[in-house]
Amino acid sequence: MRTTPRRPLLRLLAAATLALCAGAASAQAPAWPAAGPIKLVVPFTPGSGTDVMARVLAEKLGPALGQQVVVENRPGAGGTVGAAQVAKAAADGYTLLVHSSGHVVNPALYPKLAYDTLKDFDGVTPLASLPNVLVVSPSKGYKDVGDLVAKVKARPDTAFYASAGNGSATHMNAEQFRVVAGLKAQHVPFKGTPEAITDTIAGRTDWFFAPLVSALPLIRDGRLQALAVGTTARSPVLPNVPSVVDAGLKDAAYTFWVGLFAPARTPKPVLDRLHAEVSKVLALPDVKERLEKLGAAPMPMSQAAFAGFLESETAAAAQLVKAAGIKLD
């Protein structure tokens, strides 16, 4: 009687066992997303530029994933409260962070952060760059950027500038402008963009680098006066408003961007799916048109490129904080 050789038989048994294990593992690992809702944590108040981007994304991402996607605002401490919540969340793709360029500033401002900005998050993708716009109250009577600079220099002890909070993109844009223009003034951090806009309209602060997406309606109805956009080039939605470079302050430009993040160690298939679906959402014609009307510009990047971008932006932010002598107010 012939017998099957021992080694080939063992190999067959091993292969069969591996196949069964693989099948069992795949059966136990549900496809993502398997249950909702998916939460987008925004660490700023409703109405901020970051919040607007999160809501545009949530509206389309939910149907694309077949799950409910909700926006939860968790403002406070320059965006660190909401960021800390996501850093501590389960790395399962159901709690995500929509943050701005202020995210990379906070390590230089808050030496005792409850999280590591680079190590405790996986960058999924940038969503867009959103120009800030230098706005003032029409009651102030500033003719242009040069007039603002001259008048603030004449009374540095009574000059005030607003921001949406310490370390926010609006704060950093204002500091970049202040340093380059050689101004001395008092920083007034607010809880969020709407609060800063309210005080700027009332004339209680001299200037505010507001997110264009938030300030545009108020500029168009004359409640705010736009002196310059905070970028190197003019915005297509405000073609008659100069950039800070046009205004003679070539080093005052600042890039305000918004990105999507997940807790560190989120499974790669989840990150890949998120990146792919978000990219599709941002490419939808109606989304592109809506963002263009808000002055937002696309920032397509791979996950690897976004990781490198975050490292360089964190280093650049630390340099600006040091150069401007920024302290927490």
Secondary structure, DSSP 8 states (H G I E B T S, - for coil): -----HHHHHHHHHHHHHHHHHHHHHHHS--S-SS--EEEEESS-TTSHHHHHHHHHHHHHHHHHTS-EEEEE---GGGHHHHHHHHTS-SSSSEEEEEEGGGGTHHHH-TT-SS-TTTSEEEEEEEEE--EEEEE-GGG---SHHHHHHHHHH-GGG-EEEESSTTSHHHHHHHHHHHHHT---EEEE-SSHHHHHHHHHTTSSSEEEEEHHHHHHHHHTTSSEEEEESSSS--TTSTTS-BTTTTT-TT-----EEEEEEETT--HHHHHHHHHHHHHHHHSHHHHHHHHHTT-B-----HHHHHHHHHHHHHHHHHHHHHHT----
